[in-house]
């Protein structure tokens, strides 16, 4: 059978680093308060000349270089983002142009923090359906543009950045030992919209709006929803938590990450955590964490890697990949 195998990975972060202490003169908070409740120590904030498109392009070029490929080798770009450069056209098309890619097609995917997991699943379907041989999957965000910098409950949580994967069609035996995407489970429930949303949009206010969140409500639902889709993926693939080599969760809050791993029975040493360095970068958080773990040698070829995310909507999902 056809599998979607990871050929390359890359990341891009804005130049500016904003530490927790930098918020102390802006809102009533402290480094200790932020770190204790979230695990975040710093985040990257985009400058005026750094956008979702420019960060996405840089991550894409890094992934292509890592794969030993060029834009001419790519058939499709799927960009996960909630902070596009423009209402339209799709920012993926802008990245396509920046890469000098004059063939194939590109589109954006909006599932907030779950966007990258949704995008990988979608790319896998295009590959297995024979509509694309190689897909560039990107998660790129500039959440700093939609933050209310006077709201201490949200402005300290988020950062900017981008990560990318190159997926390529390859023959597999149809077993759990195959490389590539092995199983996926996606969910959404619009009942929870008011718990995490942006209070603006073209069709409602005609403005961009700001991010609003009921933090306790999000935390309350997160662990249960996350474990639901992960258990579905385990069932599809015929594996257990003990079979997982690495757990790469959405990097929103260290407490949520720890509680999820504990409930699933995944050992702490198998959990990839970068929330301390990047904050919550929404659709970019999973590929940024993946890229960090590949770069430092933790994730190696043949490892069984579990990806997971939850975002506004609510949306949530999990993907199992043999690296």
N, C-alpha and C positions, 0 to 999 in steps of 0.2 A: 504494500500500500504506500501511498504518498505521505510523507511526513514533512513538516515545516521545521527545518533545522536552523539553529542560530549559527550564522557565519561570521558575524562581527558585532561589536558593541562600542558605543562611544558616549561621551558626556560633555556638557558645557555649562559653566557657571559664570555669573556676572563677576566683574572685577571687585566690586565693593563688598566687603564683609561687615555686617552689622551685628555687634555682640549685644548680649542682654543688657549690659551696663549702659549701652547707648540709649536705652528707652527710659532710663531713670529721670532724665530731664524733660521727657515728653509726656509721660503718663505716670500714674501712681503705681509703681511696680519696682521690682528689684531683680537682680541676677538670681539670687537665692530662690525667690518666689517662682520665677519662670522655670528654672531648672528643676526644682523639686516637684512641680506639678506636671511638667511636660517632658523633661529630659533634654530640652533644647538649650544649647549654649550660644549658638550663633546661626545666622542665615545670610544668604547672598541676596543683594538688592540691585535690580537692574538700573543702570544709568539711562539718561535720555536717549543715547544712541544704541542701547541694547533692548531688543524687542523679542517677542515670542518667535518671530520669523528668524531673526539673526541668531538667537540661541539655538533654535531648532536646526538651522543650517549648519552651525558649528558642530553640534552633536552628530548630525547626519554624516558630515565629512569625516569625523573621527571614526564612526562605525564603518564607513566604506573603506577607510584606510586600514582599519583593523581586519576587515574581511579580504583585503587585497582586490577590491572591486572599484569601479567607477560609476558615476551616475548613468552611464550608457547601459550598465548591466541591470538596472532596476526597472521593473514593470509598473510598480504601484507604490505610492506614498500614502500611508495612513497616519494622520497627525491627531493625537489626542490633546485637546486643549479646551479650557474654559475662558481663556483670555486671548482671543484672536487679535491680530493686528487691525483688522477691519471687520465690520459686521458682515460684509462680503466684499470681494470673493474670499473663498476659503484660504486660510493662511498656508495650508499645505501646497496650494498652487503657487503662492509666492516663494515658498522654499524650493519647489520644483524649478522655478525660474532662476532663483539664486544659484542653484546647482548646475544650471545650464542644461537641464534635462528637457529635450524637445520631443519626447515620445511618452507613451504610457498615460497614466491618469493619476489623480490625487484627490483626496477628500479629507475633511476634518471629521472628528468624532467627538461628541460632547457627552461625557458621562462623569464629569467633574473628576474627583480623585480616583475613581475607578476607570478612568478613560484609557489608560495604558493597557490594563487587563482586557477591557473590551476590544481595544485596537488589535492586540495580539491574537485574540480569538477570531476577530473578523479577518485579519490577514491570513490566518491558518485556513479559514474556509475558502478564501479566494485561491490559495495555493492548491488545496486538496480538490477544489472544483475545476482546476486547470485553467483558470482565468489569469493567473500570474505565476511566474517561475521564481522571481525574487521580489520581495517587498521590504521597503524601508518603513519601519514602525517607529514613530517618534512621539515622545511625550514632552511638551514644552509649555512653560507657564511663566507669566509675569503677574503673579497675584498681588504684588505690591501696588499695582495700578488700581485695584478695586478694594483696597483696605481703607477703613476709617481709622486714621492714625490717632484719633482721640479715644478710640474704644480699646481699652487695655485688655479686654477679654478675647480680642481677635487679632489685633495688630502685631502682637508678639509671637504669634504662632506660625506665620507663613513666610515663605521665601520664594525666590525665583531660580529657574534653572531649566535644563533640558537633558534628556537622555534618548538614545536611539539604539535599535537593533536592526540587523539585516537578517531576514528569514529567507531561506532558499528551499525549494522543492528537492526532496531526496527520497530514494527508495528505502522503505522499511519493511521489516518482516511482519509487522502488525503485533509485536509483542511489547511488553513493558521495558525491554532492553533496547528498543529503538531510540536513536537520538531524535530530538525534536519535540514538538508539542504533542503531549500524550492524552490530555484530558482538560476539559474546561467546564465551568459552571457560572452562569451570569444570572443576576436577579435585579429587580427594581421594585419600588413601592412608593408611588407618588403621594401617599397619605402623609408622609413625613416631610413634605416640602418646607414647611415653616420652621423646621428645626435647623436647617442649614441652606441658605439661599442668598442671592444677591437681590437687593431691593430696587432694581431698575432693569430696563430693557427697551429695545426699539418699539415694541408693540404695546408697552404699558406706560412707562414714564418718558420715553424718548431720551433717556439718559443712561449712562453706564451703570450707575448705582454702586452701592457698597455691600461687602460681604456681611451677613448677619448670621449668628449662630447661637443656639441654645446648647452650650457645651455639655451640661450634665445629661441632657436628653440624648445627645449624640453618643456620649460615652455609654449610657445605659443600653442602647440598642446595638452598639458596635460589636461587642464580643460574640453575642448570640448569632447575629447575622453572618459574621465572618466564618464562624465555625460551621454554620449550615452549608455554605457553598464548598468549603474545604472538605467536609465529610462526603459531599456529593462527588467531588473529584476523586477522592480516595476510592469510593465505591466503583466509579467508572473504570479506574485504572487497576483495581484489585490490589491496592497497597494500603499500608498503615502509616501512622506518624513515625514509627520506628524506621521505616524504609527511606525517609526523607534525609538527604544529605544537607540541604540548606533551605531555610524558610526566609523568604524575602517579602516582608509585609509592607503595606503602605506606611510611610513614615509620618504619622500624624501626632502621635503621643506615645511616649515610652511606656506609660501605664497600660494603654490599650494593647500594645505589642506584647508586653509581658503577660498580661491576663489571657490573651489569645493563645500564646504558646503554651502556657500552663494548662489551659482547658483542653488543648489538643494533645497534650503529652509530648510536645517537641522540646528537646533539651535546649537550655539557654545558649550553649556553645554552638548550636546550629542556626541561631537567629542572626540575621544581618541587620544591624542598626546603624543608621546614619542621620537620624532625626536630630542628634546633638550638633551636627555640622551644618545641616541644610534647612532645618525646620520642616514645615509641611509645604512641599512644592507641588501638591495636587497630582496631576497626571504625570509629572516628571519624577515623582519620588521613587517609584519602583525601579525605573531604568537607571536612575542615579545610584541607588543602592546596589543594584546588580553590577553596574560598571565599577563601583568601588571594590566590590568583593571579587570581581574578576581581575582587576588591576593588581590587587595585593596578593593574588594567588590562592585565595580561599576556594573560589568556585573553579573547578577544573573539568576538563572534558570527561563525560561519562557520569557526572554527578546528577542526582535527581533533585531538581529545584522546584520549590513550591512558591508561586507568586500569589499575592492576595491584596485586595484593596476595597475600600468602602468610601463613598462620596455622597455629596448632596443629592437629594431626590426622594428617597435614598436610592443609590445604586450600589451594588456590591458584586464581587466576583472573585474567582480563583482559577489559576492555570497551572498545570503540572508540566514541566519541561525537563527532558533529559538533555543535559548540556553537551 
